[in-house]
Amino acid sequence: MANEQNLRPVHSSEEAKERGRAGGIASAKARRRRRTLRDIARAIAEEEITIPKPDGKKEKVSFDVAMVYKQYQQAIMDGDTQSARFIGELLGELKLNVALDTAGITVNVKNEEERRLIDDITNREQ
């Protein structure tokens, strides 16, 4: 995390170019790594796994189907609210929280409509 103590000023345009180039190389390397990990995750998601069904029988399904199945199971059987939230967000029923920073105070709102309401109230007070 950058702060005033660990920032190093650039002394020349050559130094700025070198730092920019190094940053670009590091960024490309990180993008390649993320792409590789995404490809691996997709390949694993397509693999099949055998899962037990509630009636005691077993069924072959892909890993991604098994993952969603397990989230449903944890939400229903264990009362796991994180799993319930995951399913809700996956289905588009829940919106991710949107952070709003007003006058140094961070307020978490559920959707863009709440964000607009808070913005309107803040603008009226100024």
N, C-alpha and C positions, 0 to 999 in steps of 0.2 A: 504494500500500500504506500502510495506516495505521500510525503509530507515535506515540510520545509527543511528538515534536518537531513533527509537522504536524497534530495534533488541535487544533481550536479549541473551547473550551468554549462552551456555550450560556448566554447571560446572561439570557434571559427566555423566557416561554412563547410569546410572539409570534414570537421568533426561531426557536424550535424548530418552530413551525407552518410558518413560511416555508421553513425548510430541509426539513422533511418534504414540503411541497407541491412544492418544486423537485425533490426526489428522486423523488417519484411521477411527475411530468411526464417527467423524464429516463428513468425506468424504462419508462413507457408508450411513449415514443419508441423506445427500444431494442427493446422487444417488437415494435412495428410493423415496424421495420427487419428484424429476424430473420424475422418472418412473410413479409415481402416477398421476402427472399432465399430462404426455403424454397419459396415459390411459384414463383420463377424456376427454382430447381434442379429442382423437380418437372416443370416445363414442358420444360426441356432434357432431362431423363431420358427423356421420352416421344418426343422427336424421334428420327429414324432416321439412322443412319450406316452406311456401307459398310465392312466389315472384311474383310481377307484371311483365308481359312481355311488350315489347314496343307497341304491338298491343292492350293493355288494358286487355287482358285475364290474368288469374292467373295460376300458375303452381306450383306443389309440387316438390321440389328438396331437396337434402341433403344440410346440412350447408356448406360443403366444396365446392360444386358446386355453391352455392349462393355467397360464398366468392370470388371465381374466377370471377363469373359473375359481381359482384360489382366492382372488380378491373378493368375489361374491361370497364364497364360503366363509372367509374371515369376517366380513361385514355382517353376515346373517348369524352365524353360529357363535362367534366370539364377541360380537358387538363392537368390532374394531372400526372406530370412526374414520381413521385414515383410509382404510379400504373402502368404506362407504363414500368418502370424498373422492377417491380415485375413480370409482365407478361413475359417480355423478358427473365429474369433469369429463370423463371419457364419453359419456352419453350426451354431453353438452347441456346437462341440466344445471350444473353449477358453473359459475364463472370464477376464475382465479382472482385472488385479491389484487387490487390495483393500489399501489402506494401513492400517496399524495403528500407532498411536503409543503406546508404553509407556515410561514413565519418561524421556521426552525422546529416545528412540531410535525411528526410523521403520523398521518392518519391512514388507517387501512380501510378502504372502501370495497364493497362487493362488486361494483360494476361502474360503467362509465356514467350512468345516470346519477348515481350518488356523487361521483366526482364533479359533475357539472353543478349539482346543487350546492356542494361545499364551495366550489369556485364562486358561484353567484353570491352566496352569503359573505364570503371573504371580500369580494369586490365591493359589496354594499357598505361594509364596515370601514373601508379605506377612504 
